[in-house]
Amino acid sequence: MKKIYLDYAATTPTDPEVIKAMQPYFFDKFGNPSSIHSFGQEAKKAIEDAREKTAAFLGAQPQEIVFTSGGTESNNFAIQGIAYAMQKKGNHIITTAIEHHAIIEPCKFLESRGFKVNFVGPDKYGLINPQDIKKAITEKTILISVMHANNEIGTIQPIAEIGKIARENGIYFHTDAVQTVGHIPVKVDDLNVDLLSLSAHKFYGPKGIGALYIRKGTRIERFLHGGDQERNRRSSTYNTPGIVGLGKAVELCQDNMKQEMEDQSKLRDRLIKTIQEKIPHTYLNGHPTLRLPNNVNISIEYIEGESIILNLDIEGIAVSTGSACTSSSLEPSHVLLAIGQPPELAHGSLRLTLGRYTKESDIDYLLGVLPKIVQKLRLMSPLYKEAK
Ligand SMILES: *Cc1c(COP(=O)(O)O)cnc(C)c1O
């Protein structure tokens, strides 16, 4: 059966070239990078190469990059690391209501430890107004964290503008750029950020490896205590194959980004337009133009997102409703609720995310199958019958 993957925001396949680059570091070049013998030094050199590539990609300095186990750790490191380093100055954090759980949960944890957190709400397109961030600032604010692009609805935030406000007020600014690094240009100086999280498995690298950019001079407490790796900022034996894979993934994105953005946004726009033409009572979620080139999020009235997913899966098509982390619960997505969507409609949301290996024919196939599935499900829906 034809198998079509349209869930790139949940994770991407590891590019075969990335796998090839990683391969030698499992057996031939397996040394511990902290060892001073040649086995260690060979691995160390590969790590520093990857660090330089990653830094250059972000317009940063190599010593400003700390490798982590992924987006979740980078976010926890940033949020808790700044909170504990700055608690003498204040205990107030500003973030948004549409962040990934890997930001919301550490913030809630800090609330239970005496910190105060403001979760600023978006407008109906999922956009955060920088003035709302500004208004939330108090004398005790020590950190602002706003995601670069939303993983569910794809809206891209005015990060540079928010960063400017943070800087004018002497407050550290972090962005969760897990959905943007490798997909659209991300430069730390253009964005005015002090900290930035990224994760390799969202841009064709392996799972379990990521990085936190920490601007030189930033006061941050370590998150993992132990050995003196990463210039004493993050303990644990270096994940050499993972780091090498991340470096290679960065290189491939650097080479291909412009073309991929162009190709994917064309397919995205065709999907959005055709779904709305072919299926009545559907609504685009997120911003019409300030959105990721690969993100389509649509609410389909009168049906459950889960039923569509299962029916599409039978046809060999993988998509998502809400985000992968929340789809095991029956709660509607916190992001869709935050943009003001009624829970019934939020339940019928569908996220299609495209990527490097998406073909025009995949989109054709989906567009052939989806309207039939929706029609079948609607005919079984009592709500639909009532509304007719
Ligand atoms: C996937 C994702 C994360 C978590 O990254 P992991 O590497 O899977 O821990 C964090 N934030 C956003 C926006 C994401 O999309």
The ligand as an SDF file (V2000), in Angstrom:
LIG
                    3D

 15 15  0  0  0  0  0  0  0  0999 V2000
    9.1040   18.9340   19.2460 C   0  0  0  0  0  0  0  0  0  0  0  0
    9.1040   20.2150   19.9850 C   0  0  0  0  0  0  0  0  0  0  0  0
    9.7330   20.3240   21.2370 C   0  0  0  0  0  0  0  0  0  0  0  0
   10.3480   19.1260   21.9350 C   0  0  0  0  0  0  0  0  0  0  0  0
   11.5520   18.7430   21.3200 O   0  0  0  0  0  0  0  0  0  0  0  0
   12.1460   17.2790   21.6280 P   0  0  0  0  0  0  0  0  0  0  0  0
   13.4770   17.2880   20.9440 O   0  0  0  0  0  0  0  0  0  0  0  0
   11.1930   16.3060   21.0250 O   0  0  0  0  0  0  0  0  0  0  0  0
   12.2510   17.1500   23.1030 O   0  0  0  0  0  0  0  0  0  0  0  0
    9.7350   21.5570   21.8530 C   0  0  0  0  0  0  0  0  0  0  0  0
    9.1580   22.6320   21.2960 N   0  0  0  0  0  0  0  0  0  0  0  0
    8.5540   22.5710   20.0950 C   0  0  0  0  0  0  0  0  0  0  0  0
    7.9550   23.8070   19.5120 C   0  0  0  0  0  0  0  0  0  0  0  0
    8.5010   21.3660   19.3970 C   0  0  0  0  0  0  0  0  0  0  0  0
    7.8880   21.3140   18.2160 O   0  0  0  0  0  0  0  0  0  0  0  0
  1  2  1  0
  2  3  1  0
  2 14  2  0
  3  4  1  0
  3 10  2  0
  4  5  1  0
  5  6  1  0
  6  7  2  0
  6  8  1  0
  6  9  1  0
 10 11  1  0
 11 12  2  0
 12 13  1  0
 12 14  1  0
 14 15  1  0
M  END
$$$$
